[in-house]
């Protein structure tokens, strides 16, 4: 009701946890708000305590989903943390739905400095996340005004790294997802349309796999 959303919204865990982030240079930062106050990219993130429980509704929602979307959002402080909850991670590993990773359009200073889209996915895998079946990237070119604005914040477009995805055998859908305006954000309507198409394809695939096959006998 607070967010005026249809459907259900569940927390990954109801237990109080703290993010503990380790930077590439070895410095450890505690608390989400403090991560980007310390310069340099993140190497890893952990939960303290490390084994909070999740809700049965969360596990069921993951297991029954046709489509499971990771991102877009801050990689180490939004996308990965829910995957560190054991129950969430285990449910994701067992889920039959299509797993889609939506790559960020821009890097974030103090978090993903210099990381390309494949590096983002690799970080998810290194934290125990499941390999995505599809990765969605924005392939629209940013204008000079937005590039300059983000450069002042020490951020740059996330490089697509298509060759690295091809080598790893991970399908990539490049789409013009850039929203109009001064910010480098996803166009929510275009992204939603792309995700709905994938959800329908996933549902059709699952139904086909479970369709009974008529077997005949030779006389």
N, C-alpha and C positions, 0 to 999 in steps of 0.2 A: 504493500500500500504506500509506503514511504517513497518508493522509486516509481510508482505508477506503472508497474510491469504486470503483464499477464504471465501465467505459469507459476513456477516455484523458484525461489532463491534460497540456497542452503549454504551455510558456512562449511569450509573444508573440515574444520574442527571447532568445537565450542569451548575448548580448553584454552587458557591464556598461554600464548607462546611468544617468543622473541626471535627476530631474525638475527642471525650472526653471520656476517659477511666477511669473507677473506679477500683482500685485494691481491692483484697480481704480484705486488711487492712484499706480500706477507703480512701487511697490517690488517688487524681485525677490527671491524666496526660492528657495534650492536645497535639495532633499532633501524627500522625502515627509513625514518626521516633523516638519519645521519649518514646514510650511504653516499648520497651524492654531494655531501659536504666535504668528503675526502676525495681528492683527485685520483684519477687512475681507474682503469677497468677492473671489474670484479673477476676473481678466479672461481669462487665457489660460494654457496650460501647453505646454511643449515638452520634447523629449528632447535630452540632450547625451550623445553625439553625436546628430545629427538623423536619421541614415539607417542605423540598425542593420538587419541582415538577420533574416528570420524563418526558420522551418523549413518544408521542403516538406510535412511532415505537417500543419502549421497551415493552409497554403493549401488543401490537399486537403480537410481537414475542413470548412472554411468553404464551399468550392465544392460539396461533397456534402451539406451540411446541409439538412434540410427546414425547420428553424427556427433562427434566429440571435437570441440573447437578449442585449441590452445592459442591464446593471444587474440588480437594484438594487445600489447601492454608492456609495462616495464618488465624486462626479462627476468632479472634476478630478484625483484621485489614484488612482482605480481603474478607472473606466469608460472615460475618454477615452485614457489613456496607451497601451493596446494599439493603438488606432486610429492612433496617430502613427507606428507602424512601417510603412514604405512597403508591404511585402509583404502585411501584414494589411489595410491600407486598400484596396489594389488588389484583393485577393481578395474583400473585402466588396462592392466596387462591381460585381464580375462575378457574384456569387452569385445563384442563382435562388430560394433559400429565403426564407421570410417573415422579415423583420427586425422584432423586437419590442423596444420600449424599456419597461422597468419602472421607473416613477418612484419615487423615494424618498418615504417617508412624512414625514420631517422634514428641515428644512434642517440644515446643519452650520456651526457658528460658525467663522469664519476661512476658509470655503470657498464656501458657497452662500448666505450671508446674504441674505435678501429675495428669492431667486429662486423663481419659480413653476414648475410642471411644464413649461410651454412654454419657459421660459428654459433649463431643463435640456436639452431637445431642441435648442434653438437653439445651445447651446454645443457639442453634439456635431457639428452641421452646420458650425459655424464652424471646427472643427478637422479638417474633411475627412471626417467620418463620413457614412454614407449615411442618407438620410431614412428613418425607420422607417415600415413599413407599418401598424403598430398600436402604440398606446401603452396600457399598462395602468396604472391609477391606483387607489389605495385610496380608497374612498368611505365607509368606516366612520368615524364620529365618535369622536374621542378624548375620554376622560373627563378631568375637571378635575384628577385626581391626576397623570396623565401629562403634561398640559399644563403644570402647575406645575413638575414635575420637569425637563422639558426647557427651560422658560423660564429656570430657574436656570443652564442651560448655554448660554443665548443661542441657543436653537433653537426653531423653531416649525413647525407643520404646513405642508407644501408645498401652496400653493394650486393647485387643479386647472386653472384657466385654460381651461375648456372652450370658451368663446367664441373664444379665440385659436386653439385647435386646429381648431375648426369653420371659421374663416375661412381657415386654411391648408390645409384639406381633409385633415387627418390623423385617421383614426378613433381614438376613445378608448373603451376598455372600463373602466368603473368597476365595481369589485368590492369586497366587504367582505373585505379581506385582512389586517386588523389581528389580530395574535396576542394571545392572552390574557396577562396579566401586567403587570408594572410598566413594561416597555419598549415603545416604539412601533416594533415590528418586524413584518415580513411573516410571516404564517402560511405556512410552507413547503409544507404539504400542499395548502392551497387554491391557492396560486400555482402549484404543480406541476400541479394538475388543470387550471387555466386554460391553462397552456402546452402541456400534452399535447393538449388540444382543438384549439388553434391548429396544432400540429404535424400532427395528423391531417388538418385542413382543408387545410393547405399541401400535404401529400403527395397528397391527392385532387385538388387543383387542378392540380398538376404532371403527374400521370398523365393527367388529362383533356386537358390541353393537348398531350400527346404521343401521344394515342390515334390510331391510324390511321383515316382516314375512307374509307369505301367509296364509290367514285364510279361512277355508272352512265352509260351512253351512250344517247342517244336513237337509236331505230331510224330 
